[in-house]
């Protein structure tokens, strides 16, 4: 059974967005100004050019959300084969200031490379796309990359190798995610 985006929005209390959403206009201005002032790493420029169309259009690979079990919740699964190096999606959400370190957000991803007075993150709890359902694995089938496109950094997920139809999509959440939470339930 395929679940529609509107059903997912209602059930999971989030608003689907194919692109980053800013917390407010002043933060958007600061981020865009800082992005213009700082040198952009060549790798981020490369991935921004390589995946320009996907980023511009907010594309994602065909996928479906499935229930896994109570300790993990839902996961994202492919609905077709995916060759290595294919753009899976951008991690979208609300670009906002990080809360204090002891307030964990299960859908937060640090915003890359930007050096401002405040740490920034992409929070997919209230806004996001299908990538918010991708789970953790110590042996992931996706790689996280940073791309620079349209004057902003973007966190993107790319197939690390060939992925079979129906496979559970995963990436490594990293040490900082698990530091206050304890060991993950899935490896």
C-alpha positions as semicolon CSV with decimal commas, in nm:
position;residue;x (nm);y (nm);z (nm)
1;X;0,000;0,000;0,000
2;X;0,142;0,338;-0,103
3;X;0,078;0,621;0,143
4;X;0,007;0,963;-0,011
5;X;0,207;1,270;0,089
6;X;-0,104;1,434;0,237
7;X;-0,166;1,123;0,450
8;X;0,197;1,123;0,566
9;X;0,170;1,494;0,654
10;X;-0,139;1,432;0,868
11;X;-0,011;1,117;1,036
12;X;0,339;1,253;1,111
13;X;0,249;1,618;1,173
14;X;0,481;1,778;0,920
15;X;0,449;1,990;0,606
16;X;0,606;1,843;0,293
17;X;0,859;2,075;0,130
18;X;1,098;1,991;-0,154
19;X;1,331;2,280;-0,057
20;X;1,476;2,441;0,255
21;X;1,243;2,668;0,452
22;X;1,388;2,953;0,662
23;X;1,288;3,016;1,023
24;X;1,240;3,385;0,938
25;X;1,339;3,645;0,680
26;X;1,627;3,785;0,887
27;X;1,789;3,441;0,916
28;X;1,750;3,391;0,541
29;X;1,928;3,722;0,480
30;X;2,214;3,635;0,719
31;X;2,262;3,288;0,569
32;X;2,266;3,414;0,211
33;X;2,507;3,697;0,298
34;X;2,742;3,458;0,480
35;X;2,732;3,212;0,191
36;X;2,841;3,491;-0,046
37;X;3,128;3,602;0,181
38;X;3,288;3,264;0,245
39;X;3,499;3,051;0,015
40;X;3,302;2,748;-0,099
41;X;3,487;2,413;-0,095
42;X;3,550;2,276;-0,446
43;X;3,374;1,951;-0,360
44;X;3,052;2,138;-0,265
45;X;3,070;2,335;-0,592
46;X;3,122;2,010;-0,786
47;X;2,817;1,840;-0,632
48;X;2,609;2,155;-0,675
49;X;2,686;2,154;-1,049
50;X;2,652;1,775;-1,085
51;X;2,309;1,764;-0,918
52;X;2,190;2,111;-1,026
53;X;1,869;1,990;-1,191
54;X;1,769;1,769;-0,897
55;X;1,832;2,048;-0,645
56;X;1,653;2,310;-0,851
57;X;1,344;2,092;-0,902
58;X;1,346;1,935;-0,553
59;X;1,356;1,584;-0,700
60;X;1,362;1,261;-0,501
61;X;1,391;0,900;-0,614
62;X;1,071;0,694;-0,628
63;X;1,017;0,554;-0,279
64;X;0,761;0,451;-0,021
65;X;0,733;0,485;0,356
66;X;0,682;0,162;0,551
67;X;0,635;0,077;0,917
68;X;0,933;-0,118;1,058
69;X;0,868;-0,175;1,431
70;X;0,795;0,032;1,748
71;X;1,160;0,099;1,839
72;X;1,243;0,238;1,495
73;X;0,910;0,356;1,356
74;X;0,892;0,412;0,982
75;X;1,155;0,378;0,713
76;X;1,200;0,477;0,350
77;X;1,221;0,203;0,085
78;X;1,303;0,213;-0,285
79;X;1,039;0,132;-0,544
80;X;1,294;0,082;-0,822
81;X;1,659;-0,011;-0,864
82;X;1,904;0,272;-0,801
83;X;2,251;0,274;-0,961
84;X;2,553;0,392;-0,763
85;X;2,602;0,770;-0,754
86;X;2,237;0,855;-0,820
87;X;2,089;1,152;-0,633
88;X;1,835;1,015;-0,383
89;X;1,719;1,346;-0,237
90;X;1,802;1,660;-0,044
91;X;1,755;1,665;0,333
92;X;1,505;1,949;0,357
93;X;1,336;2,115;0,649
94;X;1,333;2,434;0,851
95;X;1,671;2,609;0,852
96;X;1,692;2,740;1,209
97;X;1,922;2,811;1,504
98;X;2,030;2,508;1,706
99;X;1,870;2,463;2,046
100;X;2,091;2,403;2,352
101;X;2,292;2,080;2,320
102;X;2,077;1,894;2,574
103;X;1,757;1,944;2,370
104;X;1,772;1,663;2,121
105;X;1,593;1,683;1,791
106;X;1,545;1,355;1,610
107;X;1,514;1,525;1,274
108;X;1,799;1,780;1,297
109;X;2,098;1,792;1,066
110;X;2,373;2,052;1,114
111;X;2,386;2,305;0,834
112;X;2,728;2,271;0,666
113;X;3,023;2,508;0,639
114;X;2,854;2,828;0,749
115;X;3,037;3,022;1,020
116;X;2,795;3,255;1,196
117;X;2,743;3,361;1,556
118;X;2,486;3,083;1,594
119;X;2,502;2,718;1,495
120;X;2,238;2,637;1,237
121;X;2,056;2,318;1,154
122;X;1,801;2,177;0,916
123;X;1,506;2,055;1,122
124;X;1,276;1,814;0,936
125;X;1,036;1,759;1,224
126;X;0,778;2,021;1,118
127;X;0,886;2,061;0,753
128;X;1,064;1,815;0,527
129;X;1,042;1,565;0,247
130;X;1,070;1,187;0,223
131;X;1,435;1,191;0,334
132;X;1,312;1,253;0,692
133;X;1,213;0,884;0,698
134;X;1,563;0,752;0,616
135;X;1,699;0,552;0,910
136;X;2,045;0,498;1,057
137;X;2,283;0,215;0,974
138;X;2,651;0,155;1,045
139;X;2,661;-0,006;0,698
140;X;2,451;0,246;0,503
141;X;2,358;0,234;0,137
142;X;2,355;0,616;0,110
143;X;2,632;0,873;0,137
144;X;2,577;1,223;0,273
145;X;2,731;1,502;0,066
146;X;2,726;1,879;0,076
147;X;2,639;2,067;-0,241
148;X;2,649;2,439;-0,307
149;X;2,372;2,554;-0,541
150;X;2,169;2,872;-0,579
151;X;2,385;3,057;-0,328
152;X;2,317;2,805;-0,046
153;X;2,457;2,482;0,093
154;X;2,242;2,172;0,060
155;X;2,273;1,837;0,238
156;X;2,216;1,566;-0,020
157;X;2,196;1,187;-0,013
158;X;2,348;0,982;-0,294
159;X;2,348;0,605;-0,354
160;X;2,677;0,467;-0,220
161;X;2,645;0,160;-0,443
162;X;2,374;-0,015;-0,640
163;X;2,053;-0,038;-0,438
164;X;1,793;-0,304;-0,514
165;X;1,422;-0,240;-0,554
166;X;1,247;-0,263;-0,216
167;X;1,565;-0,201;-0,014
168;X;1,555;0,001;0,309
169;X;1,740;0,335;0,258
170;X;1,990;0,421;0,532
171;X;2,276;0,654;0,618
172;X;2,506;0,678;0,919
173;X;2,368;0,941;1,158
174;X;2,713;0,983;1,314
175;X;2,854;0,989;1,666
176;X;2,701;1,322;1,772
177;X;2,348;1,193;1,709
178;X;2,398;0,890;1,936
179;X;2,606;1,065;2,205
180;X;2,310;1,160;2,429
181;X;2,071;0,893;2,302
182;X;2,270;0,575;2,363
183;X;2,326;0,292;2,116
184;X;2,099;0,268;1,811
185;X;1,846;-0,013;1,768
186;X;1,946;-0,090;1,411
187;X;2,293;-0,132;1,270
